[in-house]
Amino acid sequence: MKSEIKFSIAISLFSLLFFASSVNATYVSLVFSSSSTPATIEPGTNANLLLTISNTGTDFAKNVKLMLKSTTGIIPNIGFFDLGIINAGGSTQVVIPITISPSAPEGTVALPFTVSYDTGSGIGSASSDNSATIVITKRTIIQVTDVEYDKAVIQRGDNIKMIVTIQNVGSGSLRNLLVSLRNFTLAVVPASTDTEKFVGALSPNEETSVTFDLIVSTGSDTITYSIPVLISYYDEQGVIHLDTKYVGLKISGIPDFVVSIEKADNVFTGTTGTLTISVANIGTGSAKFVTAYATADDGDVVPGTTYVGNLDPDDTNTLTIDVNPVTAGRHSITLHLEYKDSYNQDFSKTYPLEFDVGRRLIGIPLEYEVVIIIIILAVLYWKRNSIRRLIKRK
């Protein structure tokens, strides 16, 4: 009888130990990881906190609830989430919209939260306090806001000054700002060895200008080049930033003209004469939409406006105008040329031209002069024949 009691007690103890070991073999273990979009958040902005909850235990967690707390400068827009069940080996991700106060301090800030749950085996509940880290910083953003040159029209071989204006359009200050020119193209070469400009510090919304002396290469084309400008600086967190901006350099060929009177027909007082005028482009650039406007100091000029067209370098075109001078002698007309260059910029030049006006010996119309000459020749011919006949009779 005693042996049976001892056996029963042994069986009972074994069952209790087995049950206890079975209970201890199932458990819930929640681990947390977080990130934010964007990765660095500025004060006064909205962002999303991505919180991932993983169950690395052997039992599932049920009735999982997430509660967030506000902290200095960070306010969760939603403070409570009912996540339901997280299976063993499973995970769930929560997107939490947050607002960053304009007065939030810079740096890494911890946002506290609490997760509570019941174990799947039903033996109890638990909660876990943790926090997600968020990086708050004021971004520094550099922009080239303007570029100017000391010459309106830039040609090959010119010495120029390039003035680059740079502005910190971000919300954070920067220091050790260095602006330099590198990787020179065929378009320009430095006029001196000073190809770096140290600016120093630049506060938010502050701007500064740097000047570079350059020489336009004689081998450059008459096109617009992109000149790389390298910018380096440190932000408020001590992180170095390297950036390359591009500014435009427009190289132009300049049209230049030789204007002359090629031919003057029937230019007399009281008559309408014709002047043939040549316009030759001896410059380095094309002239587009050339239009000539003619005026005279004596008499009328017709037409007053003549469209010449496009003139590339070494091209020549002619125009004819009718003049009606009142007096004889030296006269002048003025030819005013208006045109555009290859970049559609407007230009104009004025050319004075001189020509001589003669006076007819007989102040009668030309057609009558021809008739009179024919009559005189006929009379002379008749008289000559008459004289010959008289000589033969004698």
Secondary structure, DSSP 8 states (H G I E B T S, - for coil): -HHHHHHHHHHHHHHHHHHHHHHHH----EEEEEEEESSEE-TT-EEEEEEEEEE-SSS-EEEEEEEE--BTTEEES--EEEEEEE-TT-EEEEEEEEEE-TT--SEEEEEEEEEEEEETTSS-EEEEEEEEEEEE-----EEEEEEEES-SS--TT-EEEEEEEEEE-SSS-EEEEEEEE-S--SSEEESSS--EEEEEEE-TT-EEEEEEEEEE-TT--SSEEEEEEEEEEE-TTS-EEEEEEEEEEE------EEEEEEEEES-BTTS-EEEEEEEEE-SSS-EEEEEEEEEESSSEEE-SEEEEEEE-TT-EEEEEEEEE-SS-EEEEEEEEEEEE-TT--EEEEEEEEEEEEB--SS-S-HHHHHHHHHHHHHHHHHHHHHHHHHHHH-
